[in-house]
């Protein structure tokens, strides 16, 4: 079976909430992987004292070679950041500035996030030392949302993408071994880049954990083959922000930034249920061939697209008609159980039967919706709904 299951695990873990001027939701799915190695953090108030109690914090950690690094990162990240001297100093600076961030405060936050990641890496090292069999690492992407700024830290190939009305989207840059600045550090530390991987093995050049790649004597943590220093992005909030996505590479492996933004924009025009939108992103990525664990956090700002009732009505009518057609197929073709003997019932089986009847099975809508409706009908009739 190797690194993958015989069929994907499509059950999803969901969460949602709101606060300040945002609403958010998220979804995680194991997919084809043998284990679920993602973790996440959602705190609508990242601290108990000003200014942190008015700030929100979100993070996604994508583990590899085990789950301990991601789990420990999620458990300790926020406390570790808040205890840095830089974050502590921000409290007084913002207080003296009427509760608002200034250039000095944002600079401290930027440095504090780098300091916090270095400290967090040491915490993970101590935890992994207690488990001889776990040599895991994880990528990380996290965002602090203040009333005036979005501060993003990125480490590895998880990614933050910000959709803006009338402007190009913003996206963090992945840390891949084949990039010049990453390759140079790897080579100087005595490593090599083969088949776009460190020493032909690891596909990311910055991560938490992965201490097999952080043991070169005489080199500081940021100069090792794998660095734990994140890139920090400080963005001023305006009125054009629509939504922010934090997600692991299981999503970006099959969706480019603009493609993801367009997909979410389209879904927001037919649904105001953010959990449903997140689930549809995962379903679509699975349909497109993603073989990895998948986690997404979607944060909606006031200027996000609103539901278009006409578009919603069209999609709901299509979904209802499609559901009815699938029910007819199951009733007509499975009464004798003959078809079930010839070929096991599955989502793909249903779609092929629809196509054989000449149905307009997509009607210009997202193809993953057809798979979701097929799975729903099969589940309602207590039939297996294999991929």
Secondary structure, DSSP 8 states (H G I E B T S, - for coil): -TTEEEEEEEEEEEEEEEETTEEEEEEEEEEEESS--EEEEEESS--SSTTGGG-EEEEEEEEESSSHHHHHHHHHHHHHHHTSHHHHHHHHHHHHTTT---HHHHHHHHHHHHHHHHHHHHHHHHHHHT-TT---EEEEEEEEE-SSEEEEEEESS-EEEEEETTS--EE-----TTSHHHHHHHHHTT--EETTEETTTBS-SB-EE-GGGS--TT--GGGSSSB---EEEEEE--S-EEEEEEE-HHHHTT--HHHHHHHHHHHHTT---HHHHHHHHHHHHHHHT--S-EEEEEEE-TTS----HHHHHHHHHHHHHHHHHHHHHHHHHSTTSHHHHHS--BHHHHHHHHHHTT--SSTTS-HHHHHHHHHHHHHHTT---B-
